[in-house]
Amino acid sequence: MILGPSLLGWVEPIEAIKLMAEIGIILLLFEVGLGTDPRQLARAGPKSLVVALGGFGLPFLLGFSVGHWAFGLSLLTSLFIGGTLTATSIGITARVLTDLKRHHAPEGQIILGAAILDDVMGVVLLALLYEFSIGGGVTLGNAGKVIMFVATFFILAPVAAKLMSAIIKHINTTTEIPGLVPTTIVSLVLLFAWLAHSMGAPELLGGFAAGLALSRRFFLPFGTALHADPSFAEHIETEMKPVIHLFTPIFFVMVGLSLNLREIAWSSPFIWIFSMALMIAAIIGKLAGPMLIREPWPTRWIIGTAMIPRGKVGLIFAELGRESGILNNETYAGMIIVIALTTVLSPFVMKGLYGRFSHQ
């Protein structure tokens, strides 16, 4: 934001930066898929499911209502706003729980399981909205095509994973060329992204599917193969981290460069009322789910607060909406404000709640 048009105007979002940002977003979703642990959800049980469904459905409905009914925005724009509010940043939530040594506690398991399910549902919703944005609108045909694609990917993922594991393990044991393992993995991730694009879905869904397939926690055959050799699984994650950490920040740079704060009419009540309404919807939507489960009230508040941060998944929704021309500058800016505030403030509130209720 400092280097871009909002302040200094030194850097523009040229094609080279856009390309690197696109690779970054694919690798970002690969990392999300790599960290997805379906067994976490199974351990947490139906409570996670209730929290996840409530934390997905209600923010979507509230966000859509704010956009479509309160501000008269178009159907597709309102769908993108609702979709953005469904996100939960599992990375931030997991880090706070780990810092507080509560990630193995019962409420920690519920939170992590719900956040994982939110991520999966969010990526599928993102694929649907992407298809609507490029396919000529919201239709059952477009939705059916994406759902078929997602189902096909999940069915073929175990087969692809076995082939991947064989190739990568062979390379790892037979070559002394430095960096060949991460290069091979990146090539496979980009192949999945290309396959996704060729079938009419966003490239990032291919990255997510590749991450699921390569995850050592994947519950189908590949997970068993890597479970037998945990050091190899850890080696893959370690080798990929520098590549992911090189490209994913460029996506966030692109978000800052794409936001022109000078073009926003700050004197207009729209940006302030819109941001405040979205903020309320973002908080209420995530707090409502835990109120439907049987837990002590302090635990319900902690679970709800832990689900509020939007983080990188929220930014991906907003950026895809801006890039496809669905979100204008003011709407995009309002969503970035809400994503930033929920992401920054929620961990502090969460720690405060733990401090207050830890002796109860």
N, C-alpha and C positions, 0 to 999 in steps of 0.2 A: 504493500500500500504506500510506503514511503517513496520507493523508487518509481512507482507507476503514476498514472494520470491524476490520482487523488492528491498528490503533494508535489514531488519534484518533477515528474514527467520525463525522467531520464530513460526509462525502459518501456517499450510497447510489447503487447502480447503477439509477437511475430510467429510465423509458422514453425520455426525451429523450436521455440519454447512450447508451443502448443503440442508438437509431436512428442517432446520429452515428457510433458505433463500427461499426455495420453498413455504413454508407457508407464508413467508413475501411478496413474489411477488403476491400471490393469494389475500392476504389482501390489498395489494397496489392497485390492480385493483378493488377490492371491494370498496375501498375508492373513486377511480375515478368514478365508477358507482354510488356510493352514492351521489356524487357531481354533477352528470350530470343533467342538467335542460333543458328539451326540450322546455319549454315555453320561455326560454331566447332566443333561436334561432328564435322562432315564432315572438317575440317582435322585434328582430333586422331586420327581413325580408330578402329580396333577397340579400342585400349587404353582409350580413354575409355568405350567401351561396356562393356568388362569391369569397369572400376572402378565404373561407374554401376550395373550390374546386381548386382554383389557388394555395393555400398554401399546398395542398396535392399532386396534380398532377405534378406540375412543379418540386418541390424538388425530387420527386420520379424519374422522367425522368432524371433530371440532375445527381442525385446520381448513378442511374443505368448506365448512359452514362460514368461517370467518372470511375466506376469500370470495366465495360465490354469493352468499346471502347478505353478509354485512357490507362488503365493499364492491359488489357487483362485478367481480372479475370473471373471466371466461371459465368454462367448464374445465379445460385442460390445465389452465394456470392454477385453478383451485385444487385440482387433483395433485399437482406437483407440490403445492403448499402442504396439503394433508400428508402426502408421502414423506416430505422432509421431517415432519413432526413425529413420524412413527419410529425414527431411528433411535437407537441407544448405543452409546459408545462403550462397548465391552472392554476396550483397552483401558480407559480411564477408570471405569468401575472396578475392574479386576485389580488395578494398581492400588487404589484406595483400600480395598478389602485386604490386600496382601500387606500393605503398610500397617493396617490396624490389626493384623493377624486374625482376621475374621473370615478368610476365604474358605476355610473348612467348616465353619459354623453352619447350623441349619439355614439361617437366613442368607448366608453367603452362597450356599448351594442353590437356593431358590433364585437369587439375583442372577447368578452366572448362567443358570439354565434358561431363565427367561430372556436374558440378554442375547444368548446364542440363538434362540428361536426367533427373536425380533430381527436379528441380523439376516437370517435365512429368508424370512418372510419379506423383509425390506428389500433384499436383492431381487427377489421375484417380482415384487411390486415395481421396482425400478425398471426391470426389463419390460414390464407391461406399459409403463408410462413412456419409455423410450419408443416402443413400437407405435403407441398412439401419436407421439410427436412427429414421427417420420412417415407413418402409414396412412395419414389422412383423417385421423380422428379416432374417437372412442367407438369401437365396434366389437361385436362378439367374434367376428372372424379374426381380427388382429389379436384379441385376447387369447383365442383358442390356439393360434399359431405359436405364441410365446409359451403358453402352458405346455403344449406338446414338446417344444424344444427343451424346456426345463426338465420335463419328465424323461425325455430321451437322454439328456446329459446325466441325470442321476442313475439311470439304468446302466449306461455304458461306462460310468466312472470306475467301477471295480475292474473291468477288463482293461481299460486304459491305464489304470494304476499299476496293474501287474506288469504290463509291458514297460511302463516307465521305470518301475523299480529294477527290472532286469537290465535295462539299458544303462541306467545311472550306476548301478552297483558294478556292472562289468567295467564301465569307464573308470570308476573309482579305484578298482583293484588292478587295472592293467596299464594305466597311463601315469606318467610322471609330469605331464604338462600342467603347469599351475593354472588354476582358474577354469579348467575344462568342465568340472562338475556344475558350478553355477551357470556357466555359459550354456550347457546342455539344458538345464532346468528352465532358464529364461527362454530358450528357443521353444521348449515344449509349452510353456505358458503362453507365449505369443502365438503358437500354433492353435491352442485352444481358443484364444481370443479371435483369431482369423476365422476359425470354424463358426464361432458364435456370430460374427459379423456376416458371414456368408449365408447364414440361416435366418438373418433378419433380426437378430437380437443384439444388444450392446456388447461390445468387446469385453467390457469388464465382467460380464457374466461368465465368459470363458475363463478369465483369470480366477474367478471365485471357484469354478468347477475344478480347475487344475489344482488349486490349493486344497480343496476337499480330497481330491484323489491322492495327493502326496502327503496328506496329514497322517502322522503315525497314530492319531487317535481315530482315524476313519474306521467305522464299525464293520466294513465289508472286507474282503480278502486281503487287501493291501495292508490294513492295520495289523492283521495277524503276522504278515511277513515282516513288517518293521518291528513289531513287538519282540520278535525273536532276536533282533539285532538292534537294540536301542541306541547303541553308539553310532550306528550308521544313520539312523533317523536324526539324531542330534547333530551329526556332521552335516547333513543336508541343511538343517535350519541355520547352523552357524555359517556355512558357506554362502547362504542366500542373504543374510542380514546386510552385508555391505552394499549389495546391489539394490536391495529394497530401500535402504536408507540413503542411497545416492539419488534415486529417481523420484521417490514419493514426495520429498519436500518441494520438488519442482511443481507438483500439482498444487500445493498450497501457495506457492509463489504465483502461479497462474490465477488462483482465486483472487489474490490481492491486486494483481495487475488488471483483472477484469472489472474490478469495482472502482467506479469513478465517483468519488464522494462530492466532487465539484458540481456534478450535474444534478445532484439531488436538491430539491427545493426544501431546505431545512426549515424555512418559515411556514411551509405548508403543514397543516395538521395531519395530513395523510400518513407521513412516515412515522410520526410519533404514535398516533392512535393505532395504526396497523401493527407496529412493532409491539405495542403494549398488549393488544388483543391476542396476537400470536403467542406472546410470552405467557399470558394467562392460560391459553389453550394448551401450550406445551407442558406447563406444570400440572394443571388439573388432569390432563389426559394420562399422565404417567402415575399420578398419585392414586387414581381411582382403582386401578387393577388390584393392588394389594389389599384394598378395603373389602374385596370379595372373598378373601381367604381367612381361615381361622388361625389367627396368630395374635399375640398380645399387641395392643395398639402401638407401643413404641417400636416394635418390630415392623409393623405395617408401614409406619412413617419412614423408617430406615430403608425398607425395600423400595418404597415409592420414590424416595429421594435419589437412591442409587440408579434408578432407571431414567432419570431426567436428562443427564448429559447427552447431547447429540453428537458431538465430536466429528470425526472424519466422515462417517456414513451420512450425516446430515449435510455436510459440505458437498459430498458427491451428488446427492439429490439436487441441491441448489445449483451447482455448477452445470450439471447436465440440462437442467431447465433453462439456465441462461444461454448455454451454448446452442441449444435448439431453437432459441428465439421465443420460448414460451414465457419467460420471466423478463420483464423490463428492468431497468436499472434501479428504480425505487423499490420495487417488490423484492428484487434480489438483495438489495442493501438491508431491507427490513428483516429478511430471513437470516442474513449473515449476522446481524446484531443479536437475534434470538439464539442462534446456534452458539455464538461466542459466549453470551451471558450464561446460558444453561450449562455449558461445558466448564466454564471457569468457576462459577459460584457453587454448583452442586457438591463437589468434593468437600468444600469447607463446611457446608451445612450438614453433610453426612458425618463428618468427623465430630461436629458439635453435638449431633444427636447421639452418637456413640458415647461421647463424654458425659452427656447428661443422663442417659439411661443405663449406663454400664453397671450401675450398682442396684438396679431395680430388678 
